């Protein structure tokens, strides 16, 4: 195949601006998927993303296209990308494998937080961008205003912009022609030694690890002996091919092509996303590794326990499989005296955690329990004797909001310790920039912003620095037994309120027992809240007939002593449902 006829591109856009719908039209127009087989949003094969209507995993696809009135045939490799802020690292992975991208903007919504975030990523990769305004069929489309904003924010000229409806296909063929005209073919060298970039990987039950690659230089053939650069692992290629969108075998992949490689590697840790594949005859000195990706850093941590403790091993295996194509997921072992063996799992954000929980359920039939989320805190020490100061991560938060919600949005941000750093007015929206503790996300910031803007605000964030924080540990005890899974780190200012709320909530969740239960919430070692659950009063007098007062008192007395003995010896057992109700509602 002629390298000059390959176009590798992505569609980048804010959530819901129409990426998947546009991808469907492209598949149709190029006859990649016959119309009768076209389930809506074909690329979005992950059942969870279908349910939620957002793209989570990227799925590449190869399309063939003949330009009208010409004999030249082109190969278009489209890589669909996720739009949610929690998954922006996947976008940067995709972009590194492309030469160009369609910057898709909804004509009714205009530029939003992820439009700008993805635009910046694309610039870093020096991609050719085609600005496209979508949904022009809608009566409330504001193509002119959005055109102005595309000009003032990114500098695109009116003549560069395409106006389409991904839904009814208007101007989509024109867009394909522009992709061919404007996006350059891959620039790698055929005669150079092989270098292929792994931009994604999945684990297949039967075939092992399937690596998604872009051949940057040279070519790669079936039965080639290859080496994974970073791990120095050597292996033979058992199958190779491209996505159409299902896997289609071929003999080789040439310079500039995007496809898959199966090597028979079973150990999923050996195939690192971002790694370079080279031929095993070449040494690392002879071939330079391609720039890898910045590994995404998990920011939110949860304890994760199987609801059924027999599922512990299955949970571990399942996490290992998920980690293969989700480099942001990390875990370490954790043990709770109440929930047994589990893991401390790191996620990119709350949505990421929710999605992993659903994937564990749907793909591995696992019911899991996530304990209270925590962000990554640090401690700083001035001297060896120093007890240390708690530091917490801060972010630069950008809120994109319509003009009429600026007031309420500012109120939310100020209430969440945000310091206004900048405010920029555009034609139909405002961008507010704040310095704010990252932990506000786990305290409900996203929902508050949505509510303050009637659902219109969109956000983007970048982690900035660690700052000193008035943080303090909170511990919950029942009859002097610390309940490990209920401990957390909170702000000092909210200590007494949170302590009172926790104590009361636990009181309402715990069933009565034969003995008295004393709930204490300690903050920095001091009891800030206390609740009591009285025991069932067993009627020890029931069997007594006569009314001997002295015997009666003696029995009651014995019962009292028995109870206090039970209290001090009782190894408190807490029903799982009670813990669940505490943990799952935060
Ligand atoms: P994420 O995967 O969540 O990032 O969303 P997406 O960008 O892939 O958006 P998607 O294609 O799922 O479209 C979002 C909604 O907009 C769907 O209800 C589409 O039917 C609708 N939509 C997309 N393009 C058009 C269009 O040109 N016109 C109209 N009227 N609706 C459209």
Boltz pocket constraint, residues with backbone or C-beta under 6 A from the ligand:
constraints:
  - pocket:
      binder: B
      contacts: [[A, 13], [A, 14], [A, 15], [A, 16], [A, 17], [A, 18], [A, 19], [A, 20], [A, 21], [A, 22], [A, 53], [A, 54], [A, 55], [A, 56], [A, 81], [A, 82], [A, 83], [A, 84], [A, 134], [A, 135], [A, 136], [A, 137], [A, 138], [A, 164], [A, 165], [A, 166], [A, 167], [A, 168]]
      max_distance: 6.0
